[in-house]
Amino acid sequence: MRLPYLTLLYLLPLAVYAEEPWGKVDLQTAKPLHEKSCISCHVRMYGGDGSKMYTRDGRMLSDRLELLQRVATCNARVSAGWFPDEEAAVAAWLNQQYYHFAR
């Protein structure tokens, strides 16, 4: 189903006011989740403390939404069993610690 062109123009201003892709999160829960489910895999891949996953040249993420999607993918890949709010918290924490993507 296609929306009429004018309808899309009316919806465009709503995108400007859209909430962060992860919404409001509890950052206190993110670090322990990350340490439990992510670090061992990242250490196997990059050595050291695994943080090179986030700081290496040529990293493939370019914005907050891609970061959230990557966290969700990794959650599924390693069967961490996180709920969407936990994925969102980890994505927000990673952005705060490593990526610093602007809104």
C-alpha positions as a Markdown table, in Angstrom:
| # | Residue | x | y | z |
|---|---|---|---|---|
| 1 | Met | 0.0 | 0.0 | 0.0 |
| 2 | Arg | 1.4 | 3.4 | -1.0 |
| 3 | Leu | 0.8 | 6.5 | 1.1 |
| 4 | Pro | -0.1 | 9.6 | -0.8 |
| 5 | Tyr | 2.8 | 12.1 | -1.2 |
| 6 | Leu | 1.1 | 14.7 | 0.9 |
| 7 | Thr | 0.7 | 12.3 | 3.8 |
| 8 | Leu | 4.4 | 11.7 | 3.9 |
| 9 | Leu | 5.0 | 15.4 | 4.0 |
| 10 | Tyr | 2.8 | 15.6 | 7.1 |
| 11 | Leu | 4.6 | 12.8 | 8.8 |
| 12 | Leu | 8.1 | 14.2 | 8.1 |
| 13 | Pro | 8.2 | 16.6 | 11.1 |
| 14 | Leu | 7.5 | 13.7 | 13.5 |
| 15 | Ala | 10.8 | 12.1 | 12.5 |
| 16 | Val | 12.6 | 15.2 | 13.8 |
| 17 | Tyr | 11.1 | 14.6 | 17.3 |
| 18 | Ala | 11.6 | 10.8 | 17.3 |
| 19 | Glu | 13.1 | 9.4 | 20.4 |
| 20 | Glu | 16.5 | 7.9 | 20.5 |
| 21 | Pro | 16.5 | 4.5 | 18.9 |
| 22 | Trp | 16.9 | 2.9 | 22.3 |
| 23 | Gly | 14.5 | 5.1 | 24.2 |
| 24 | Lys | 15.1 | 5.7 | 27.9 |
| 25 | Val | 17.3 | 3.1 | 29.4 |
| 26 | Asp | 19.0 | 2.1 | 32.7 |
| 27 | Leu | 22.7 | 2.4 | 31.9 |
| 28 | Gln | 23.5 | 0.7 | 35.3 |
| 29 | Thr | 22.4 | -2.7 | 33.9 |
| 30 | Ala | 24.3 | -2.4 | 30.7 |
| 31 | Lys | 27.9 | -2.9 | 31.8 |
| 32 | Pro | 27.3 | -6.2 | 33.7 |
| 33 | Leu | 25.3 | -7.5 | 30.7 |
| 34 | His | 28.1 | -6.6 | 28.4 |
| 35 | Glu | 30.7 | -8.2 | 30.6 |
| 36 | Lys | 28.8 | -11.4 | 30.9 |
| 37 | Ser | 27.8 | -11.9 | 27.3 |
| 38 | Cys | 30.1 | -9.9 | 25.0 |
| 39 | Ile | 33.6 | -9.7 | 26.2 |
| 40 | Ser | 34.7 | -13.3 | 25.9 |
| 41 | Cys | 33.7 | -13.4 | 22.2 |
| 42 | His | 35.4 | -10.0 | 21.5 |
| 43 | Val | 38.6 | -11.2 | 23.2 |
| 44 | Arg | 38.6 | -14.3 | 21.1 |
| 45 | Met | 38.2 | -12.2 | 18.0 |
| 46 | Tyr | 40.6 | -9.3 | 18.8 |
| 47 | Gly | 42.6 | -10.3 | 21.9 |
| 48 | Gly | 43.4 | -8.0 | 24.8 |
| 49 | Asp | 40.3 | -6.8 | 26.6 |
| 50 | Gly | 38.1 | -7.1 | 23.5 |
| 51 | Ser | 37.6 | -3.3 | 23.2 |
| 52 | Lys | 39.3 | -3.2 | 19.9 |
| 53 | Met | 35.9 | -4.4 | 18.5 |
| 54 | Tyr | 34.7 | -0.9 | 19.1 |
| 55 | Thr | 37.8 | 1.2 | 18.4 |
| 56 | Arg | 39.4 | -0.5 | 15.4 |
| 57 | Asp | 39.8 | 1.3 | 12.0 |
| 58 | Gly | 37.2 | 0.4 | 9.5 |
| 59 | Arg | 34.5 | -0.4 | 12.0 |
| 60 | Met | 31.2 | -0.8 | 10.2 |
| 61 | Leu | 28.7 | 1.1 | 12.3 |
| 62 | Ser | 27.9 | 4.6 | 11.5 |
| 63 | Asp | 24.9 | 5.7 | 13.6 |
| 64 | Arg | 22.8 | 4.8 | 16.7 |
| 65 | Leu | 20.3 | 2.7 | 14.9 |
| 66 | Glu | 23.0 | 0.5 | 13.4 |
| 67 | Leu | 24.5 | 0.1 | 16.8 |
| 68 | Leu | 21.2 | -1.0 | 18.3 |
| 69 | Gln | 20.7 | -3.4 | 15.4 |
| 70 | Arg | 24.2 | -4.9 | 15.9 |
| 71 | Val | 23.6 | -5.4 | 19.6 |
| 72 | Ala | 20.3 | -7.2 | 18.8 |
| 73 | Thr | 22.1 | -9.4 | 16.3 |
| 74 | Cys | 24.9 | -10.3 | 18.7 |
| 75 | Asn | 22.3 | -11.0 | 21.4 |
| 76 | Ala | 20.6 | -13.5 | 19.1 |
| 77 | Arg | 24.0 | -14.9 | 17.8 |
| 78 | Val | 25.3 | -15.8 | 21.3 |
| 79 | Ser | 21.9 | -16.6 | 22.8 |
| 80 | Ala | 22.3 | -14.1 | 25.6 |
| 81 | Gly | 18.6 | -14.0 | 26.1 |
| 82 | Trp | 18.4 | -10.3 | 26.6 |
| 83 | Phe | 15.0 | -8.5 | 26.4 |
| 84 | Pro | 14.7 | -5.5 | 24.1 |
| 85 | Asp | 15.2 | -3.0 | 26.9 |
| 86 | Glu | 18.5 | -4.8 | 27.9 |
| 87 | Glu | 19.7 | -4.6 | 24.2 |
| 88 | Ala | 18.8 | -0.9 | 24.3 |
| 89 | Ala | 20.7 | -0.4 | 27.5 |
| 90 | Val | 23.8 | -2.1 | 26.1 |
| 91 | Ala | 23.6 | -0.1 | 22.9 |
| 92 | Ala | 23.3 | 3.2 | 24.8 |
| 93 | Trp | 26.2 | 2.2 | 27.1 |
| 94 | Leu | 28.4 | 1.3 | 24.1 |
| 95 | Asn | 27.6 | 4.6 | 22.5 |
| 96 | Gln | 28.5 | 6.5 | 25.6 |
| 97 | Gln | 31.7 | 4.5 | 26.1 |
| 98 | Tyr | 33.0 | 4.1 | 22.6 |
| 99 | Tyr | 31.0 | 5.3 | 19.6 |
| 100 | His | 29.8 | 8.8 | 20.6 |
| 101 | Phe | 27.3 | 9.0 | 17.8 |
| 102 | Ala | 25.4 | 12.3 | 17.8 |
| 103 | Arg | 21.7 | 12.4 | 17.8 |
